[in-house]
Amino acid sequence: MRNVIRARLARRSALVVLTLTLLLAGFNFSVWKMERLREDGESVFLELAPRDPRALMLGDYMRLNYRLAASVEAAYEAALRKSENIPETLVISLNARQIASFVRLDNGQTLAENERRLKPRRLNSGAMQVAPGAFFFQEGHAQIYEEARYGELKLSPQGDCLLVGLRDENLKLLESPASSSKADSADTPLSTPEEIQKES
Amino acid sequence: MRNTSDSPSDTAPGAPCSPENVLLSPPSAALLRRMARQGDFSSAALNTALRYLRARPDAAIWRQFWTRILLVGGMLSLVAGVLFFIAWNWNGLSHFSKFALLQSAVALSLGAALYKGLDSLTGTLGLLTGGLLIGPLFAVYGQTYQSGAEVWELFRAWGIFFLPLALAGRRAALFLPLWLIGNIWSALYLDFGAALERESFFPLLTFQCGQVLCLVLWEAAFTWKGATQPWLAARWLPRLAALFIVGCMTLISLVFLIFGGSDVPSDFIRAQTLLHTLALIAGWFWYRKKTHDLFMLTCILGSPYLLLLGIMTRRFISSFDSIGNIWVLLFGVPLFSGLIIIGLTTVLVRVLRRCQQQMTLEHAAREMTEQTSALSGKIEAFPAPGLSVSAAARWKALRDTMRNLGHWPEALPCPPPAAQQDKTMPWFLLLIQGVSGWVAAWCFSCFAGVFLMIWLEGVSEASMQSQLFLIGVTCLLAARAISSERDTPFFTQFSFAIALSGATILSLDFAWAASSFSNTAAGLAAAAGMAVSFALFRHPVFRTLTAFAFFLCLAGSMENTLYGDFFFRNRLDDLEQMPLDTFYILAHGVSWCAAVCFLVMGVLWETRWNASRRLSPLAAPALYAVGALLPCLLLLCDFSGRHLFFHIGYAAKILGVCAGAGLFCLAFQLASRLKVRTVAPILCAAALSIPAGWFLPGLSLALLYFALAREVGSRGIFALTACFLLVNLGDYYYSLALPFPDKSLLLATCGLVLLFLGVLLTRKPPAALLLTETAHA
């Protein structure tokens, strides 16, 4: 009887160890993947129209609405009406300042030099989200981001994107004092359009 | 077949099994208190009996109780501190540092659980801490890598990793957070608001099916593995889930099926009706025939009760509306709704009582076949017709113990007569009666109000006030006469409803008369009206409600005196400039102190006033009213503090300090017989709750209420306090009055202090305490 109880306890302990291992391995693998995208991804700017509430567990954030979202939504609706296959990605074109505008839904055509693929997300509510819909920031720093006009995305060749910062109308990076003091930090985004172009 | 009904009342096979004698139950705290009120026991005898039943804690139980409260509270407070810190999203700390910090914390918690053993309290706490910290870990990930993932994805991943931990821990307490995480995930994922905007009702059905599936899984596990896995026998979790499911189903059916109109698609109506009906029938069969559970049956019957009420009210509205006379509508709907509520409640309670009796008989028959041989000697030595073996043995042990101490009256039969026990009803049936009586009373009040408006039209103001006074008093006296004449559930509720109408009329009349002087005078006059009503009608629920309204009116008058003029003369924006004077602090300090003192002393002297026929009907309602008032006012302070009254924040802080002082006094009183060496650390620990009350008033008040709940042995108060703490913490998160780092620091410090005290308690007890424990044993 005692052996049975011991064996059960050992199985339960193994379950805890397995959960912890899976959690840490999976979590750190995702961190590694995201860090790669952050470092290797191309910077793209999307024009936005923001507002800020407080999220459950995640703290204060700015809700982002992108200007090109309306054209993307219209293109998807048109495709739905024509009963065409809905592609997973769409095509955007970048101007000299790396600011994106919508071109078409991705129909497999070869991309022009200034065109890129972007993978939008279909939300549960049915709405189409072209890029992350929220920017999380430190509590009390809402005023710094009031000037935000563009969201800076890191874009992978497959179209996956990551929101890394907000910029004002001159594409100047908006940063809290603590972040800006860490100028030599590896993950600090580029701060001027010239630097961004050089990087591209 | 398992019996899980709340009052396992049994009878011996062969004895006449009429409904009158099957309710003979084993000794319980409620029954003993009732016997003391009837004069069978003195206060000392009641105290002895309650301590014997462990309803009143001794030193060993207190020690165990505080160890759990401090460890669990400390751990939760620490986790909340971490969560608030993550929500702050501090830029000064790099995200890699945050990842490392949280991953280490998760690993350490789970490692500690494995090291201490998964079945120990520390092991369970370790699993719980580790499982809860996974949430903040994913939150940091979501803040750092803003890839557009939705919040429900965080909860889904959290739930997936929490599940194996709960399975490994094998405690119902670990499945509660899992159930909550799952509920938040499904609510966010299904996004009911957006779905209804798209006129999609499918998410509502999916949500209900998921909830039912969770309950079915738990009950299946209980049925198949309950014998070998005792942790599955915990009934509070499936009961909570069932209450939630039935509540959701009833609400959805009421909103969309009965009051929904023609916009609701017929497919959804058919599917919802089918799902709701099937769930209720299957539930009734299961909990009536397989797993006896009166609470579940009450939930199941409560649903058609509410639906029927909704259908009839809608019918009344459409019928009276079609007549075309507004007065008929205003008269008819409240009057008929009130009558229907009374009738339906009476039927509901009778059916449930009948079920209780039948299940008792079935359970007793089964118990007898199992235990007759083992305890037959005891039955011969202690013959009690209509009483089961185990109940008889418990009554005998209680009588022998009390006789040895000279507390059992020779004239008192053992067990007490069935007629005395017949009144002991499960708390949820009492609650249903109280709430439905209260709702019916307000329906009658509306009816009476409309009636009075017509009758008194054109009468002078003075004459109108005197007539209202006469009507109010007449209602109260009539209710008193009805309740004393007929003691059935119907007449009790009917008289209760009339009395509440009378109390409302009387208080409004008093307030109206005094309003010509000032708002404060009007509040005081309304309180006086409630006091008169309290004196005129004897019904415990009615008296608790009137006492609550009385104290509320007093509090309102006081607030009006303190800064009512400032509020009415200034704009809302200027309120933050309001001067804070000593008088304000003093007035709040004195009133909160008085309320807390009343509460603590009332609980400490419970056996004295419970054994007194004159004091008991006055003290119990007043005590419950003050007890309910303090958390309500604190929540009001929290919710409105940052929007309306700037100084209400200070009022909450003063209340927190008073609650801390109350906890200190309680500890001092209970530990006064111990030696100084033992008392000093206990009092030092209790004194910490006073400064804690200034910074975290909700926590301090909750600690006081947990202690009071244990002192009187009430699980209901304990559960309500836990709910209050949860709501208070939720409000604290969204409050903008204090920044996240301050909140996080406060919660984490508080958690560490509580954990430190809890760990101290788990160490070897001091010799003096051991001696006391031995003496108690």
Contacts between the chains, C-beta under 8 A, distances in Angstrom:
chain1	res1	chain2	res2	distance
A	9	B	117	7.8
A	9	B	118	6.7
A	9	B	119	7.7
A	12	B	118	5.5
A	12	B	167	7.8
A	12	B	168	4.2
A	12	B	169	7.9
A	12	B	170	7.3
A	13	B	114	5.4
A	13	B	118	6.6
A	13	B	168	7.3
A	15	B	164	5.2
A	15	B	167	6.6
A	15	B	168	4.5
A	16	B	110	5.6
A	16	B	113	6.8
A	16	B	114	6.0
A	16	B	118	7.3
A	16	B	127	7.2
A	16	B	164	7.3
A	16	B	165	6.4
A	16	B	168	4.9
A	17	B	114	7.2
A	18	B	164	7.3
A	19	B	110	7.8
A	19	B	161	6.1
A	19	B	164	4.4
A	19	B	165	6.0
A	19	B	168	7.7
A	20	B	106	7.1
A	20	B	107	6.2
A	20	B	110	5.1
A	20	B	130	7.7
A	22	B	161	7.7
A	23	B	106	7.1
A	23	B	134	6.7
A	23	B	161	5.3
A	24	B	103	6.0
A	24	B	106	7.9
A	24	B	107	7.1
A	27	B	99	7.8
A	27	B	103	7.1
A	27	B	137	6.9
A	27	B	141	7.1
A	28	B	99	8.0
A	28	B	103	7.9
A	30	B	141	7.0
A	30	B	145	7.9
A	31	B	99	6.5
A	31	B	141	7.2
A	31	B	145	7.9
A	34	B	144	7.6
A	34	B	145	4.2
A	34	B	147	7.3
A	38	B	145	7.6
A	54	B	734	6.3
A	55	B	151	6.4
A	56	B	151	6.2
A	56	B	184	7.8
A	57	B	83	6.4
A	57	B	86	7.3
A	57	B	87	6.3
A	57	B	135	6.3
A	57	B	136	7.1
A	57	B	139	4.6
A	57	B	151	7.7
A	57	B	154	7.1
A	58	B	87	6.6
A	58	B	89	7.8
A	58	B	139	5.3
A	58	B	142	5.7
A	58	B	143	5.8
A	58	B	151	7.1
A	58	B	154	7.8
A	59	B	86	7.3
A	59	B	87	3.6
A	59	B	88	6.2
A	59	B	89	4.7
A	59	B	143	7.0
A	59	B	740	6.8
A	60	B	87	8.0
A	60	B	89	7.1
A	121	B	148	5.1
A	123	B	150	6.6
A	124	B	150	7.1
A	124	B	152	7.3
A	124	B	189	5.9
A	124	B	190	7.3
A	124	B	191	5.2
A	124	B	194	7.4
A	125	B	191	5.2
A	125	B	194	3.7
A	125	B	195	7.8
A	126	B	194	7.0
A	126	B	198	6.2
A	129	B	148	5.8
A	131	B	148	6.3
A	132	B	146	4.6
A	132	B	147	6.1
A	132	B	148	3.7
A	133	B	148	6.2
A	134	B	146	6.8
A	135	B	146	6.3
A	136	B	89	5.8
A	136	B	142	7.5
A	136	B	143	4.3
A	136	B	146	6.5
A	137	B	89	6.3
A	138	B	88	6.6
A	138	B	89	4.7
A	138	B	90	5.9
A	138	B	91	5.0
A	139	B	87	7.5
A	139	B	88	5.2
A	139	B	89	6.7
A	139	B	739	5.9
A	139	B	740	4.8
A	139	B	741	7.9
A	140	B	739	6.3
A	141	B	91	7.8
A	160	B	147	7.5
A	161	B	147	7.2
A	161	B	148	7.6
A	162	B	145	5.9
A	162	B	146	6.6
A	162	B	147	5.4
A	163	B	146	4.0
A	163	B	147	7.5
A	163	B	148	7.5
A	164	B	146	7.7
A	176	B	91	4.9
A	178	B	90	7.7
A	178	B	91	4.0
A	178	B	92	4.5
A	179	B	91	4.8
A	182	B	94	8.0
A	185	B	94	7.6
